[in-house]
Amino acid sequence: MSIRDYKITDEQFNEKGMTSLPDTLKGTPYENKRSLEKFTREVVAPQFNAIVDNFADMEESANSWSAEEAQRVQQENARQTAEQGRVSAEDTRVQSEAARASAESQRAAAESARAEAETAHANAENKRDTAEKSRVSAENARNVWQTYDAAKTYVPGNKVSFGGSSYLCTAATVGHAPTDTAYWLLIAKKGADGAGADDLRQINDALDAVDPTKITTKDAPADGDGVMIADSADGGKAKRLLWSSVKTAIGNLFVPLARKVNGKALTGDVTLTGDDIAMGADDAESLRTAMAKRAVGTGVLGDEIDLNDIDTSGMYRVQKPKNGPYDYGQLLVVHGYGDTIAQVCFDYAANRCAVRCARGLYGASPKWEDWTAIALCAAPEVHELPLVDNITSNNIVYYKSQEGIVTIVGSVAGDFPASQSTVIGNVPEGFRPAYMIEVPAAFTMGATGNASVDASGHVSVAPYLGGLRYAYVAFSYPTG
C-alpha cells in the first residue's frame, strides 16, 4: 500500500459521526470525551499505527539492504582482490613458462652442441685410427725389399730388385713385371758393367784352349815366369804378364821387406814397446822413461780426506771424503798445464758421476767450481696424473727429467665452463713450479684456451668457449 492510503478521509469522519457533532459539545464531559476517543481509537490510532508499522518495515528493510550492500561491497572488493591475485599469478605463470621454455631451448641447444662435439670427436678418433692403420700398413709395405717374384702379391710401397734395377710398387699387382709402369716406378737403374766384369769368362776360355795335360804346378815363381790376365785395354783379351812386372807393381804399393822399424826387420810381426818410441824426433828420451817421471796418484782416500787438496793426476778410491759429491766411489784427477785441474767422481751404488774443475789465476791457488752431475741416458719414470672428481683420464701423465724439467701431457674429459678455470688434477711435491705457469691448450673441435699449474700443484684448464668435453695439454716447466 502507498503511504497516502492511510490519510483520514471525510467519509471516515462521517462514518464515525464526527461531522454531525455540534460545533459546541453539549453533552456531559464523559459523553464528549467518549465521542472524541471513539474516533481517535477507531480511526486515527489504527491508521497512525499502520503508518508507523509501515515506516518501521521500511527502516528495517533499509537496514537490511545496507547490511547486504556492505556485504556485497566487501565481497566485490574481495572478488577484485582475488581477480588481481589471479591476474598476477597468471602473469607469473606466463613468465615462468617463458623462462622454462627458454631454458629448455638452451638445454636442447647445449645438448645438440654436446652431441655434435661428441660425434665430431668420435669421427676425428676414427679418422685418426684409420690414418694410423694406413700409416702402419704403408710403413710395413715400405720395409719390404726383395727380389721380384711373379707369384707374389705386391702392394704400394713394396720395393723389389729386377734385372739389376730397383723398383717401387705404386698399385697393387700380381704377375705384372716391374717394367710395367702402370704398377711400378723405377727408383734405381742398373749401371754399366765395370772393367773386368767378363775377365773370368775370357780367361777360362783361354785356359780351355790349352792342353790340360801340359799344365804343371810350381812352388815359387821366377822373374821370367808369366801369369794370365785379361787386358782391359784390349777388350779383355787373355794375355801373359811377367812375374817381375807383378813384383814391381806390388813394390809400389807396399813397404819393402828390407825396411826396418827401430832396427827391427819387417820380415815378421813387429812389437814396439815404450823403449822403442822416442818422445820427439830429436829427443833421445824414450816414452817409458818419460812416463816414469810423471806423477800418477793411486790408493785409497779415507774418511774426511778433503778432495780440494787432491790435485795429482791419477785414479783413487774414495770412502767418505770432504767436499765430494758421493761416498764410496772412484775419483779421476787430471792435472793439466799450469794450475788447471779436473776431477770426475763415480758413485758405486747409484751408477752415476759428477765433474768439477779448478783453475789458479796469476799464481793464485786453484779455486774449485761446484760439482755438476752428468746426465745419464735413462728414461724418466712416468706417472699417471692424479685427477679430481668428475674428471676422467684419456691417458694423461707427468714425468721429470734429470735436469728437473717436468712435463705434463695427455687429455682429459669433463665439463669445462667458458672462460673459467677448472682444476683437473694435482702434481705432488717435487714436481711443482716455483710460480704459476700458464700455456695454451686445445679443446674439442679445435677450440682453444689455457692450461696452468701453480706452486700448490693444481693443474687447471680454461677454454674460451663453453660446452666442451675434452681438453688436450702438453707443456713443460722447471721445478721450483
Secondary structure, 3 states (H helix, E strand, C coil): CCHHHHCCCHHHHHHCCCCCCCCCCCCCHHHHHHHHHHHHHHHHHHHHHHHHHHHHHHHHHHHHHHHHHHHHHHHHHHHHHHHHHHHHHHHHHHHHHHHHHHHHHHHHHHHHHHHHHHHHHHHHHHHHHHHHHHHHHHHHHHCCEEECCCCCEECCCCEEEECCEEEEECCCEECCCCCCCCCEEEEECCCCCCCCCCHHHHHHHHHHCCCHHHCCCCCCCCCCCEEEEEEHHHCCEEEEEEHHHHHHHHHCCCCCCCCEECCEECCCCCCCCCCCCEEECCEEEEHHHHHHCCCCECCEECCCCEHHHCCCCEEEEECCCECCCCCCEEEEEEECCCCEEEEEEEECCCCEEEEEEEECCCCCCCEECCCEECCCCCCCCCEECCECCCCEEEEEEEEECCCCEEEEEEEEEEEECCCCCEEEEECCCCCCCCCCEEEEEEEHHHCEEEEEECCCCEEEEEECCCCEEEEEEEEEEECC
